[in-house]
Amino acid sequence: MSTKDDCNRLTGQFLNDCKDNNLDVDQNFAYFFIHLLTRDARLGLQKQESNICSLMQIRKNALELYTNKTDPTMSNLLMMYRFKNFRELNINYMKQIYEANFQKKLHNLIGGILQYPETSTDKQLDEMLYKIQVFIIACYNIGDPKNHVLLKQTRQSLKSVLSRGDLRDFVLKKRYHRLEYLQRLTTTVCGILIYNNCDPNGERENMRDILTDIQMAKTNTRESLEAALEDISRYITTGIEAMGRLIRVDTKDKKVHCKWPIEKVREINKYVILFSSYDTLVKKIVESFEKTEYLVSLDQKKMDCIIEKINDILKYRTAIESQLVFPHFKYLSELWTSLLLTLSHLAELNRLKDMLDACLTNEVKANFRKLLKITEVRRKVIQKEILPTFDELIERTNKIHPVMTSLQNVEGNFQNYCALTIALTNGLLLPAAQQKKLCEDTKFLFGFANMDFAKYAEHHFDEFIHTLKTTIYTSVDLILLFGVADAILHEDIVTEQKRRKGKLLESGTQTEMVVVNDLTPSNRINVTWNKWDFHRETLHLAYIRKLQTRSQQTALSFGTMNAQNESLPFGHGTN
């Protein structure tokens, strides 16, 4: 059985185990979880060929890991999965969602306005006018629809655009014309309200102060992100310094000096990887925040410019044509909508950070500090250093032959860590002091602790690259940190699709199938053929010949190949 079959089987078993233990689990996360876990050298398949015992052990490891939310590997898996599935990080996606919700709210509120008949009385027209006011306030989130002062302002703005005669004409329109007209009317009146409340003498307390809300949201978000990055940076530095005191790589003697067993140092390394992953994800949130902040500044400048333009138009004129000023009011309402969108996006960024914080809890950080204290005490028991050679460490790593993709797929801060140390110690993260390009054909850079490390990796390039790739692709933590999870899952999906469709796609081009199909009679009921039987048989043979041409993958055009010997007829030449 292949590894892909094992993963699919284990995924189903894992879902059943969670159900039996009353554990909530997302099916997509189960797929993500199992497919990465099986690649881990310690928790997954030790060899390419699996057996019942190894599969049962993985099943047990998966359930134990899933139930232990304070485990750094599990926290990393949950954190990365939630981040990758948080589509609201992209403001363009947020815009689509916002517009869809806007249209939905529009149609929900507009029904009460469109119900009035053509023969509406003056009382009914007043009711409809009131509903239009509420509709404008609610549709654009201008303020509280129950605020009588805001309703009065909206009524005044509405009457400056729409008279009672216009209302009478409005109810005489077709339903779809009413809807279109009402949308244009709403944007115009909203712009007038925004313009009037931007006046220093306007009653701003009755209308929502969107700019103040955004400024407060920006300040709170920036402070929260900066505090998170500062805090996690201290944890990363503490962990790396602790590992640096326990491990030292000597390229001259080709040995690694260990004051504490590498396997036990790896426990500290798991926390460092978790903290580094959190740091990477928070920095991506910061990038998105800065883009949103820039969009807010642009919208504010545009709004100031439009207001100045309207002031210039109204300054020296008593009678203003609607065609001259109304487009500016409509643009103001569009800017208002854009500001509401950015405010919602800032709220989503804070929600995403809270989701990451829920994975990296205070309990996880406390366990890390406790582990450092225990390690510092116990390592003093070892009087003599452990000195494994490079060959021993490399041989131990390369026992497993995982499915690997190119190192070009790695993302994030791969160059910030010493690649040689990662390869030799099976994944320990120590800082890189310099970066070097080992292959002239690519622009890919490797990080190294010093020039001696870089020279050693260059002299043993093939062995170094193979060991480094094996180390990364056999560690769930490194797969998540260096961003190769998507490439691995994509490779699994493509391989599975090829395996499922391969036989089906190729079955029509097999010679044996052609012979069988060729001998199948066209008409089993009547052996006397008519012209339609010959017509069907001709189409059947043409289809077979088309499959033969495709299976040969020849450059010869269809119709010039001799079906008997699959060669060109005598006297024909190729182009």
N, C-alpha and C positions, 0 to 999 in steps of 0.2 A: 504494500500500500504506500502511496506517495505521501510526502509531507503535507501537501494541500488537502488530501483526503483526511489525514490525521487531524489537521486544524479544524476542518468542517465538522468532523465527528466530535472532537473535543468541545467545540463551541456549543453544540447541542447538548452534550452531557453537562457542561458547565451551567447552562440555562436551567436544566432540570435540577441540578444540585442546589442552585440558588432558590428555585421554587420550593424544593423540599425543606429548605432551611428558612423559609419566609424572608428571603432577601430580595429587595427590589433591584433589578438590573435592566439596563437598556440593551436591546438586542444588538444594536450597532456598536455599543461599547463592548459587548461580549466578543464580537468579531474582532474588533481592534485589540482588545486585551489578549485573547488567546493567540492570535496570529503573531503578536510581538513576543509573548511569553515563551512560545515554543522555540524561539531563536536564542533565548538566553542560555549561556553555557552552564549555568548553575541551577536554574529553575525549569529549563525546557529540555528539549531533546539533546542528549549528549552525542548522538550519532545521527547520520542521515537516515539509516534504517532503524525503524522503531519496532518495538515489541509490546506485548500486552503490559508487562511490568512497567516499562518506561512511560507508557500512556497513562496508566493508573497513577503513577507518581506525579505526572504533570497535572492531572485532574485534581489530585490532592493539594498540590502546591498552589494551583489557581484559586481554589476555594479558601485556603488558609490566607493567601495574600489578599484576596478581595475583602475578607472579613476584618483584616487588620488595617484600618484607615490611617494609622500613625506610621506605618512602614514607609520609608522615603520613596521606594520604588512605586508603591501603590499610589502615594500622594502625587508623584510625578505623572503617572499614567492618567489619573483623574484630571489633574490640572491641564495637561496637554490636550486631552480629549475635549474638555469643556471649552478651551480656548479655540481649538480648530473648528468647533461646531457653533461658535458664537458669531453668526453672520452679521449681527448689528454693529460689529466693529467697523465695517465698511459703510461710510456715510452714504454712498450711492444706493446700497441696499436699503438703508434707513429711509432714503428719499422715496423709494418704490413703496415701502410699507406705509409711509406717512401719506402718500398720495392715494393709495388704495383705501386707507382708513378714512381719509378726507372725503372721498367719493361715496363711501358707504354711509358716513354720517350725513352727507349732503342728501342722499336719497331717502334716508330715514326721516329727516326733518322736513323735507320738502313736500311730503305727501299731504300734510295738513293745509298747505298753501294752494296746492293744485286742485283741491277738491271743490273749490267754489264754482258754482255754475255761471253761465254767461248772463243770467238774469239776476245777479246778486243785488241785494238792496244796499242802501248806504250803511246800514248797521253791519251787514256782512263784509262790506269793503273795509270798515274800520277794524273789524276783527282780523281780517286778512292783513291789514297794515301792521297791526300789533304782532301777529305771528311772523311777519317778515322781519320786524325789529329783533325779536328773540332769535330768529334764524340767523341773522347776521352776527349777533354777539356770540352765539353758541358755535357757529360754524368756524369762526376764526379765533376762538378763545380770547376774545378781547377783554372779557371780564365776567362778572356775575350777571346772568340774565335777569335776576331778581332785583338788581340795583336800580331803583327808580330814576336816579340822576343819570345813569348811563343809558337807560331806556329813553329818557327825554332827549339826551344828546343824539342818540341814534335816530329818533323820530325827526328831529330837526335836520339832521344830515340827509335823511331819506326824503323829506319833503323838498329839500333843495334840488333834488334830482327828479323826484316823482310827484306829480300832482294828482288830484282826484280824477281828473280826466284821463291821465295815463293809467291809473288803476282800472278805470272802466275799459280802456282799450286792452289792458293786460288780460282781463278775464275773457275777452272775446277771442284771444289768440288760441291756436291749437295747443294741445298739451305739450308737445315737444318744443314748440316755439316759446311757450311759457317757461319751460325749464331752462332753455338757453338764455332767454332774456333775464331771468331771475339770477342766474350765475353771473352775468355781466353786471347787473345791478348791485349784487352783493359785494363784488370786488371794488366797485367804485365807491360805495358808501363806506366800506371798511377803510379805504384810503383816505376819505374825507375825515373820518373819526381820528385816524392816526395823525393826520396833519393838524387838526384842531387841538389835539392833546399834546403835540410837540411844542405848541406855543407856550412860552414861559408863563403867560397869564391863564392858561387852561387849567381845568380841574383834573389833575393827573391822578388823584387818589381814587377816582372812580373807574379808571381804566387800568388794565394790567400794564405794569412797567416792565416790559420785556427786557430792556437793556440792563436794568438793575438786576433782574433775575439772572441774566446770562453772566454778568460780571461777578456776581456772588458764586455762581456755579463754577466759573473758571477759576476763581481764587481757591475755592475748596478742593477742586479736582487737582490743581497744581500742587497744593500743599500736601495732599494725600499721596500723590505719586512720588514727590520728592522725598517725603518721609519714608515711604516703602523702599525706595532705591537706596537711601542712606542706611537704613537698618539692615537690609539684606547684604549690602556690601561688607558690613562688619562681619557677618556670619561667614561669608565666602572667604574673606581674608583670614579669619581665625582658623577655618578648616584647612586651607591650603598651607598656612604656616605650621599647623600641627603635623600634617603629612610630610612637609619638608624636613621636619626634625626627625622623622622616623625612617625616611627613605633617602638614599643618596646613590645616584647612578655614576659609575666610574667607567668611562669609555676606554681608558688605557688598559686597565686590568680586565675589562669586559665582565664586570661583576656589579651586582646591586647590593649595596650595604644596607641591611635592614635591622633596625633596632627593635622592630616589632614585626611579626609575620605579615606578609603582604595580604593574605586573606583577611586578616583582622583590620588592617589599614583600609581595606576596601569598604568596610562598614562606615568609616568616616567619609570615604570618597562618595558614597551614595548620597549622603546629606549635602556634600558640596555640589554634586550634580543637580540635586533638587533645588538648592538655592540659586545655582547658576541658571537653571531653566526658568525659575521664577523671575530672576533679574532680566533675562532675555524677553520674556513675555510682557513684563511691565514696561520695558523700553519700547516695545511695539505699541503699547497703549499710549505712551508718551508721544510717539510719532503721530498717531491718529489724533491725539488731543491737540498737538501743535497745528496740524492741518485744519482742524475745526476752528481753532482760535484764529487762524489766518482768514478763514471764510467769514467769521464774525466781524473782523475788522473791515473786510471789504464791504460787507452788507451795511455796516454803520456808515462808512464813507459814502456809499451809494445813496443811503437814506438822507444824509445831510445834503448831498448834491441835489437830490430831487426836491427836497423842501425849499432850498434856495431858488430852484428853478420855478416852483409854484409861486413863491413870494414875488419873484420878478414879474411873472405873468399877471398877478393880481394887484400889483403895486399901483399902477397908473391907469387901471381900467375899471369902469363901473359895470359894463356889460361884457361878460366873457362867453364866448362860444364854447359849448360843451366839448366839441371835437378838439379844442385847443388844450384844455386843462384835464379832461377826464382820463386820458391815457396815463398822465402822471400819477393820478390817484390809484389807478389800477396797478401801476408798477410799485407804488408804496405798499399795497396789500400783498403783492408777491414777495417783497422784501420782508414783510412781517411774517409771512408763512415760512420763508427761509430761516428767519431767526428762531421761530418756534421749532423748526427741524433741528437746528444746531443745539438748542437747549435740550431737546429730547436725546440727541446723540451724546451730549455730555452726561446725561443721566445714565445712559446705557454703558458708557465707559466706566462710570463708578460702579455700576452693577457687575460688570465683568471683573473689575478689580476685587470686589467683594467675593466673587466666585473663586478667584485664585487664592484669596486669603482663607477661604473656607477649607481649601486643600492643604495650605501651609499653616496649620494651626499653632497656637502657643505650645501645645503639648508636643508637637513635632520638634519645635525649637528647644524645648526643655530636655527632650530625649537626646538631642545632639550635644547639648552642654554636659549632660550627665555622662555620655559616652566619652567625651574628651577627658573628663576628670578620671574616669575608671581607667582609661588607656594610659594616662600619665602616671598613675599609681602602679599599674601592673607591669608596665614595660621596664621598670627598674629591677624587676626580678631577673630579667635576661641580662646576664653579665657579658656574654659574648655575642657579637653581631652575627646575624644569619647572612651568608654570602652565596646566594645562587648565581650561577653564571648566565651570561646572555643566551647561550645555546640551550640551557635547561629551560629557561623561561620561554624562549621562542618555540621550542619543541612542545611544551605544555600547552601553549596557546594554539598552535597549528594542528593539534589533534583533531579539531572539529573543522569541517569543511562546509561553511554556511553558503547559502545563496546570496551573492553580493552584487551590488551595482557599483558604478564608478564613484570615486571620492569627490568628483565634481558636484555630486548631489548634496554634500554636506553644507550646512548653513550656519548662521549664528556666529559664535565667537571661537570657532575651531582654531584659528591662528593665534589665539591668546594663550594656548596651552602647548606645552612641549610635546610634539608628536612622537619623539623617540621614547620618552618616558611612558606615554600612553601605550605604545607598542610593547615595550619590554615588561612593564608591570601589569599588563592586562587591564589598562583603563584608568590608572591613577592620574589625577589632574594636578600638574605642577605648572607654574606660570612660565611663559616664554619671554625671553629677553629680546629676541630678534626674530625676524621672518626671512625665509629664503625660498627661492624658486628652484626646485631640484631638477625639473624637466623643462628644457627650453621650448618644447612644443606647446606648452600650456602656460597660462598666467596664474596657475594655482600656487598659493603660498603655504608653506609649512612653518609652524612656530617651533623654535628650539630654545633651550635654556642658555646655550652659548655656542660659539663657533665650532668647538670640538664635537658637540652633538650633531651639528649640521654636517660636518665632514664625515662623521661615521655613517650617518644615514645615506649620504651621497655615495660613499664607497660600497655600501651594502644595500643598494637601492632596491633591488628586486625582493630581497628577503624582508627589508624594512616595510615596503609597501604592502606586501602580502600579509605580514603579521599585523600591521596597523589596521588594514581592512577587516581582517578576521576578528580583531579585538573589538572594533566598533560594531560589527554586524552580529556579534554573539553576546551583546550586552544591551538589555532593554534600556537601561539608564542612558547609555551613550547614544543609542538610536534616537531617543527622545531629545537629548541635549543638542545633538548635531543635526536634527531635522531631517533624518533619512526615513522616518516612519512612512511618509506619504509615498516615497519611491518604492519601499518594500511592499506596502499594501497594493499599490498599483501593479507591481510585478505579479503579485499573487492573483489579482483579479484577471489580468490579461492571460496568465498561464491557465487559469481555471476555465476561462471562456474558450481558449484554443482547444483545451482538452475536451470540452463538451461538444464543440462544434466541428472539431477536426474530422472525425469519421463521417459525420453527416455531409460535410462539404466535399469530401473526396470520394464518397461512395459512388457518385454519378460519373466519375471519370475513370473508374476501374474497368479494365478490359473484360474481366469476368462478368461484370454487371452488364456491359454492352452486349456481350454474346447472349446472355440470358434474355435481355430485353428484346434483342433482335429476333429471337426464336419464338417470342410470344405472339400468338396469332392476333390479328386485329379484330376479327369478328368470330367469336367462338360459337355463335348460334347458327349462322348461315355461312357455309363454305363458298357460296356463290358470291363473288365480290361485285359491287357496283361502283360507279364513279366516286361516290362519297367514301367508300372503303379505301380506294386507292389514294384519295386526297388525304385522309387521316394517316395512312401509312407513310405518305411522302413527308408530312409534317413530323411524324415520329422519327423517321430516318434523319431528317434535317436536324432535329434536336440532338440525336445521338452524335451526329457528325460535329455539331457545335461543341459538345462536351469533349470529343476527341481532340479537336483543335485546341481547346483551352488546356487540356491535360498535357499536351506536347509543349505548350508555352513557346510556340513557334512564331516567327515574325511574318510567316506567310499569311496572306489574307484568306478569309473563309471563302470557300468555293473553288480555290485553285489547287487544293490538295486532293490527290487520288485516294479515295477511301479504301481501295483494295490493298495497296502496298505502302500507303502514306508517303508517297513521293510525288514530285511534279510530273505531269504527263510528258511524254517524249516531245521534244522540240520547244518546250517552254523554258524560258530563262527567268532568273530572279532579278528583281530590281535592285 
